[in-house]
Amino acid sequence: MKNLKVLISAYACRPNMGSEPGVGWNIVQELAKYNQIWVFTREDNRPSIEAELAKNPVPNLKFVYVDLPFSKWWKLNLGGVHLHHYLWQLKAYLVARKLHKEIIFDVAHHVTFVRYSSPSFFSLLPIPFIWGPVGGGESAPKAFWQNFSFRARVYEITRGVAHRLGEYDPFVKLTAQRSQVIRATTEDSAKRLHQIGAKNVQIFSESGISNEEIQKLSQCMMPENTPVRFISMARLLHWKGLHLGVQAFAQADLPEKSEYWILGEGPERERLENLAEELGVAHQVKFWGRLPRDKTLSKLSEAHVLVHPSLHDSGGWVCLEAMATGRPVICLDLGGPGVQVTEDAGFKIPANNSEQAIDDLAKAMNLLAKDSDLRTDMGKAGKKLVQEKFSWEMKGKDLTQLYKKIVDSEESLVS
């Protein structure tokens, strides 16, 4: 079968970045190995993309830059970003509709933003449409809200209301109904999608790592020296759950001189520092602040176990990076980390309430701190898992097979 002509919507798409810009860039770069790819993205992504392509050309990869007037003023706050994305999608569709008459695309795919409660107007094109992976259906369990500040509760309520309002948008429902396949990052997002009319929903992580990065991370050997070090790498926000990690560390019966390193910055830092002081472990909990990526990976290489007690992550990139280095992961069985981490590669802690979660996190810390063989075995399982399921190269091949399956199905119906 000839290479397919694929139309991609990637509002966030930028090389050498993580999060959603990294999702957009890595996916389209891999897809271009097997298909002819046209990517619709924002004008302000152009400098980074063109600089990268000048150094490392990618055949079969073309970009169409679309933007709105006064774009930089729209994106001064989160609400403005989402409104800009919504209207950008509409304008991109109008441009894509004209281009389709010239090119005749085989399939359209919305890659970013990965937000289930925002529509993709590319679904209105007269060709098969794939949506996702999309997330956002996750929320912090209500049993954990008792430890949130007033500001944190307002955030959770506002976030939930925004998603629910999005579900009533007729274009969101139309996107769900017109999608041949929807990939959801988590079970929670899949449930929300089913409720707005989605039919074929698959669970599929948005996150990935290149084979080159996997190889590099695999060189980080497990430290043989003591003390045992636990590490968390995250923005210091309430929903990252690091207050649970600090309390579990204080409660655990750990070997003397064990340490808990926290990398990152955010509004919760002072609260976390005060909590460590109150619990008598301030001398063991070290806050390193936000570090450049090379120094972050250096700190990870000096630690033994990743602790990631996030309450609602659609992704969980740090879990993949930790597993790629051979570090066991302790996470809550929620969101993206709950999808990514297997029982062979770490501990997925049930999230019934704060007290239970802290107790089970502490037990997992105890087991890993005292059993070096368990750390090694889980580390090996994590490395294997990342290599087999989470490389961008594997994702590119998988999506290409999905495209061909859908196009073949459409052609058989016509014939």
NORJOQUI-V98877 format. One record per residue. RES is the residue in three letters. SS is DSSP state (H for helix, E for strand, C for the rest). PHI is phi in whole degrees, 0 to 359 (999 if undefined). PSI is psi in whole degrees, -180 to 180 (999 if undefined). Layout:
res={RES;RES}
ss={SS;SS}
phi={PHI;PHI}
psi={PSI;PSI}
//
This chain:
res={MET;LYS;ASN;LEU;LYS;VAL;LEU;ILE;SER;ALA;TYR;ALA;CYS;ARG;PRO;ASN;MET;GLY;SER;GLU;PRO;GLY;VAL;GLY;TRP;ASN;ILE;VAL;GLN;GLU;LEU;ALA;LYS;TYR;ASN;GLN;ILE;TRP;VAL;PHE;THR;ARG;GLU;ASP;ASN;ARG;PRO;SER;ILE;GLU;ALA;GLU;LEU;ALA;LYS;ASN;PRO;VAL;PRO;ASN;LEU;LYS;PHE;VAL;TYR;VAL;ASP;LEU;PRO;PHE;SER;LYS;TRP;TRP;LYS;LEU;ASN;LEU;GLY;GLY;VAL;HIS;LEU;HIS;HIS;TYR;LEU;TRP;GLN;LEU;LYS;ALA;TYR;LEU;VAL;ALA;ARG;LYS;LEU;HIS;LYS;GLU;ILE;ILE;PHE;ASP;VAL;ALA;HIS;HIS;VAL;THR;PHE;VAL;ARG;TYR;SER;SER;PRO;SER;PHE;PHE;SER;LEU;LEU;PRO;ILE;PRO;PHE;ILE;TRP;GLY;PRO;VAL;GLY;GLY;GLY;GLU;SER;ALA;PRO;LYS;ALA;PHE;TRP;GLN;ASN;PHE;SER;PHE;ARG;ALA;ARG;VAL;TYR;GLU;ILE;THR;ARG;GLY;VAL;ALA;HIS;ARG;LEU;GLY;GLU;TYR;ASP;PRO;PHE;VAL;LYS;LEU;THR;ALA;GLN;ARG;SER;GLN;VAL;ILE;ARG;ALA;THR;THR;GLU;ASP;SER;ALA;LYS;ARG;LEU;HIS;GLN;ILE;GLY;ALA;LYS;ASN;VAL;GLN;ILE;PHE;SER;GLU;SER;GLY;ILE;SER;ASN;GLU;GLU;ILE;GLN;LYS;LEU;SER;GLN;CYS;MET;MET;PRO;GLU;ASN;THR;PRO;VAL;ARG;PHE;ILE;SER;MET;ALA;ARG;LEU;LEU;HIS;TRP;LYS;GLY;LEU;HIS;LEU;GLY;VAL;GLN;ALA;PHE;ALA;GLN;ALA;ASP;LEU;PRO;GLU;LYS;SER;GLU;TYR;TRP;ILE;LEU;GLY;GLU;GLY;PRO;GLU;ARG;GLU;ARG;LEU;GLU;ASN;LEU;ALA;GLU;GLU;LEU;GLY;VAL;ALA;HIS;GLN;VAL;LYS;PHE;TRP;GLY;ARG;LEU;PRO;ARG;ASP;LYS;THR;LEU;SER;LYS;LEU;SER;GLU;ALA;HIS;VAL;LEU;VAL;HIS;PRO;SER;LEU;HIS;ASP;SER;GLY;GLY;TRP;VAL;CYS;LEU;GLU;ALA;MET;ALA;THR;GLY;ARG;PRO;VAL;ILE;CYS;LEU;ASP;LEU;GLY;GLY;PRO;GLY;VAL;GLN;VAL;THR;GLU;ASP;ALA;GLY;PHE;LYS;ILE;PRO;ALA;ASN;ASN;SER;GLU;GLN;ALA;ILE;ASP;ASP;LEU;ALA;LYS;ALA;MET;ASN;LEU;LEU;ALA;LYS;ASP;SER;ASP;LEU;ARG;THR;ASP;MET;GLY;LYS;ALA;GLY;LYS;LYS;LEU;VAL;GLN;GLU;LYS;PHE;SER;TRP;GLU;MET;LYS;GLY;LYS;ASP;LEU;THR;GLN;LEU;TYR;LYS;LYS;ILE;VAL;ASP;SER;GLU;GLU;SER;LEU;VAL;SER}
ss={C;C;C;C;E;E;E;E;E;E;C;C;C;C;C;C;C;C;H;H;H;H;H;H;H;H;H;H;H;H;H;C;C;C;C;E;E;E;E;E;E;E;H;H;H;H;H;H;H;H;H;H;H;H;H;C;C;C;C;C;E;E;E;E;E;E;C;C;C;C;H;H;H;H;C;C;C;H;H;H;H;H;H;H;H;H;H;H;H;H;H;H;H;H;H;H;H;H;H;H;H;H;H;C;C;C;E;E;E;E;E;E;C;C;E;C;C;C;C;C;H;H;H;H;C;C;C;E;E;E;E;E;E;E;E;C;C;C;C;C;C;H;H;H;H;H;H;C;C;H;H;H;H;H;H;H;H;H;H;H;H;H;H;H;H;H;H;C;C;H;H;H;H;H;H;H;H;H;C;C;E;E;E;E;C;C;H;H;H;H;H;H;H;H;H;C;C;C;C;C;E;E;E;C;C;C;C;C;E;C;H;H;H;H;H;H;H;C;C;C;C;C;C;C;C;C;C;C;E;E;E;E;E;C;C;C;C;H;H;H;C;H;H;H;H;H;H;H;H;H;H;C;C;C;C;C;C;C;E;E;E;E;E;C;C;C;C;C;H;H;H;H;H;H;H;H;H;H;C;C;C;C;C;C;E;E;E;E;E;C;C;C;H;H;H;H;H;H;H;H;H;C;C;C;E;E;E;E;C;C;C;C;C;C;C;C;H;H;H;H;H;H;H;H;C;C;C;E;E;E;E;E;C;C;H;H;H;H;H;H;C;C;C;C;C;E;E;E;E;C;C;C;C;H;H;H;H;H;H;H;H;H;H;H;H;H;H;H;H;H;C;H;H;H;H;H;H;H;H;H;H;H;H;H;H;H;H;H;H;C;E;H;H;H;H;H;H;H;H;H;H;H;H;H;H;H;H;H;H;H;H;H;H;H;C}
phi={999;295;300;280;262;245;257;245;259;223;306;260;198;205;290;61;225;261;53;295;302;292;301;302;294;294;296;292;296;289;298;292;288;235;218;269;244;246;248;267;213;282;298;286;274;303;304;294;294;292;294;292;290;294;278;226;301;237;300;69;241;239;242;240;263;232;206;249;300;56;301;295;282;295;259;281;216;298;299;295;299;291;293;300;299;298;289;299;303;296;294;299;299;297;290;294;299;292;293;298;297;273;271;62;288;271;202;240;216;268;255;220;297;265;234;292;266;242;284;239;290;297;294;278;291;279;220;303;232;243;240;115;293;240;223;107;281;278;211;293;306;303;297;265;291;299;263;276;287;301;298;293;293;299;301;297;295;298;298;296;297;300;293;295;298;300;296;273;293;300;285;293;297;295;300;297;286;271;284;293;219;241;253;253;288;214;297;299;292;299;297;296;294;299;290;255;105;290;254;264;246;242;274;205;293;283;274;200;220;288;300;297;290;300;297;296;294;293;281;282;288;293;298;266;279;257;283;289;244;263;220;236;230;193;294;275;243;300;281;284;72;291;296;290;297;296;294;294;299;293;278;293;268;262;302;302;74;299;230;232;261;238;251;137;230;161;294;270;300;299;298;292;296;295;296;299;295;298;272;78;238;300;285;252;263;249;260;261;73;273;243;300;302;296;286;298;293;295;295;299;292;269;255;254;217;270;248;223;272;293;267;198;255;287;257;105;302;297;295;295;297;296;295;296;274;86;264;298;242;250;221;278;278;223;56;302;303;295;278;282;276;261;292;284;257;173;245;258;273;303;242;275;197;298;299;296;297;298;298;287;298;297;297;295;300;302;299;287;291;260;230;293;294;295;300;295;296;294;298;296;296;295;300;298;299;296;298;274;236;237;279;299;299;294;294;297;295;298;294;298;296;295;304;296;297;292;294;299;296;295;294;292;293;292;285}
psi={139;159;138;152;111;131;123;133;113;79;-44;116;107;133;156;35;161;-163;-150;-40;-37;-37;-51;-50;-49;-38;-49;-33;-41;-41;-31;-13;-22;-10;167;120;129;122;123;123;-180;154;-36;-4;-14;-50;-45;-42;-47;-33;-41;-43;-26;-36;-39;82;145;104;153;12;114;145;140;118;125;140;173;159;143;41;-39;-25;-28;-33;31;-17;169;-42;-40;-37;-46;-36;-42;-44;-42;-50;-33;-42;-42;-46;-40;-39;-44;-39;-41;-35;-41;-41;-34;-36;-29;-45;-38;79;154;-33;150;148;125;120;-49;153;152;64;113;-23;12;137;164;111;-12;-20;-16;-10;150;45;161;142;135;137;118;-174;137;147;-160;-10;-4;150;155;126;138;-29;-18;-7;-22;-23;3;149;169;-43;-40;-39;-40;-42;-48;-42;-46;-43;-45;-42;-42;-43;-42;-39;-40;-35;-23;-8;122;-28;-29;-46;-39;-40;-45;-42;-31;-5;128;-42;137;131;123;143;-27;168;-37;-44;-37;-41;-43;-39;-41;-37;-19;16;6;146;-67;94;129;145;125;121;141;-24;151;170;142;157;-36;-43;-38;-44;-42;-46;-30;-15;-9;99;149;129;138;-18;161;163;161;132;128;149;140;137;106;162;140;78;156;-38;-5;-14;20;-21;-30;-40;-43;-44;-39;-41;-42;-33;-27;148;78;157;150;142;10;150;156;113;134;119;130;167;161;175;-14;-1;-48;-42;-42;-39;-42;-38;-44;-38;-47;-35;-1;22;18;-30;-13;-19;115;127;117;-6;-168;126;155;159;-41;-38;-32;-46;-31;-42;-40;-38;-20;-4;166;-31;136;132;120;78;45;143;-20;81;126;-34;-99;49;-37;-30;-41;-43;-42;-44;-36;-28;-4;22;132;153;133;116;169;150;64;150;-151;-48;-36;-27;-40;-44;129;169;-22;-25;-3;-165;121;108;128;147;72;-43;171;-46;-47;-44;-44;-44;-45;-34;-43;-41;-41;-40;-44;-49;-46;-31;-32;-5;94;-31;-38;-41;-44;-46;-44;-37;-43;-41;-39;-43;-46;-42;-46;-44;-37;-29;-17;16;146;-34;-43;-38;-39;-43;-43;-45;-38;-41;-38;-46;-49;-38;-44;-44;-42;-40;-42;-42;-37;-33;-39;-42;999}
//
